[in-house]
């Protein structure tokens, strides 16, 4: 599957370390959004991780998520190493696994020294089975069940307490099991900081379902300080997702140091500060997010300056990026099917997936870019709307996509699909969820099997009285 004469695709964005463009490269701006190992071989076919995308589709079927291991690892390393460069205290990067949680991805992140941020018992169970050590696992959520809390406590993970109900349940659970160690918690607080992003993914403003209201700080700190069964080690806040601005994160870091100082006044030995994540990525060529280094540097400078001014020791500094680690590392490959020309309006071309494997366009009006994997350098002669196969008029992946002339059977690749694509995938219209592979050095390994029709009915139950064959007989 390795090309004999690959042409390297250049990446000019600020998200990752720059690469040099080969003088013979013939790439469009869209192709710069591909994973870092993207190459165009001598047959004008796209390769990722040394693997021919069309061959991967032949082997594993489509739709197919293709994860580039090198791109993911580099992003992990950049976060980890940049904190070490700019922060004088201890730091820990956590992968916000809600972006895409599975055994292989948790294992890759952990192997690069990252911890895992989980938001459910299922994500926690997956991370534990991937071999992540509990001291690097943090359980979030605004309505954790008792079963989820028990799993976190028994595994030794940290619980990020979100509300009064949860605090009371934790105290009750501890009192019911005397003699056990104090439960390790952090407190999630709402900072009241606005940022320019989609309203559904803003979480830091006061009108949010997440976290304690900052006006309740004194009451919360008083309560926790009187509970010997709770070991409050840190404070957490998060202002949203797909953010390009740096100032809101600087503001957040400054506010959190003020909270840290107040917690000390109540005798709480708070030693960790989690500033959340939210750094945006380039979904289109016009997107211009800060680099990982720029984002980390800004956070570190504010925290260190604020702690010095307040005469506070530097806390262990945590962050929890998700999208900026995984999104750009993955593409989705589809097989193209029928087309429809609506004169003087638009041309539709269809693929064998859609909103069930990528619900973000219909949910958040998210914009993506695409290339045709088997015609990478062909002239872009068509403006088309890429439609999914679902029985839903809104099942549109990309409007006004610039593509070469396409035919049924061509392989369409949509870029930047690592975050919230598989994790939000569904079986709408009873479509099986796609397979996923990780590619590196010319080798492709399955990390998620394609669902079968049998999988679709595995949890179905048919009462005897509804069994048509028995009723007829």
Secondary structure, 3 states (H helix, E strand, C coil): CCCCCCEECCCCCCCCCCCCCCCCCCCCHHHHHCCCCCEECCCCCEEECCEEHHHHHHHHCCCEEEEEHHHHHHHHHHHHHHHHHHCCCCEEEEEEHHHCCCHHHHHHHHHCCCEEEECCHHHHHHHHHCCCCHHHEEECCCCCCHHHHHHHHHHCCEEEECCHHHHHHHHHHHHCCCCCCCEEEEEEEECCCCCCCCHHHECCCCCCCCCEEHHHHHHHHHHHHCCCCEEEEEEECCCECCECCCHHHHHHHHHHHHHHHHHHHCCCCCCEEECCCCECCCCCCCCCCCCHHHHHHHHHHHHHHHHHHCCCCCCEEEECCCHHHHHHHEEEEEEEEEEEEECCCEEEEEECCCCCCCCHHHHHCCCCCEEECCCCCCCCCEEEEEECCCCCCCCEEEEEEEECCCCCCCEEEEECCCCCCCCCCCCHHHCCCCEEEEEECCEEEEEECCCCHHHHCCCCCCCHHHCHHHHHC
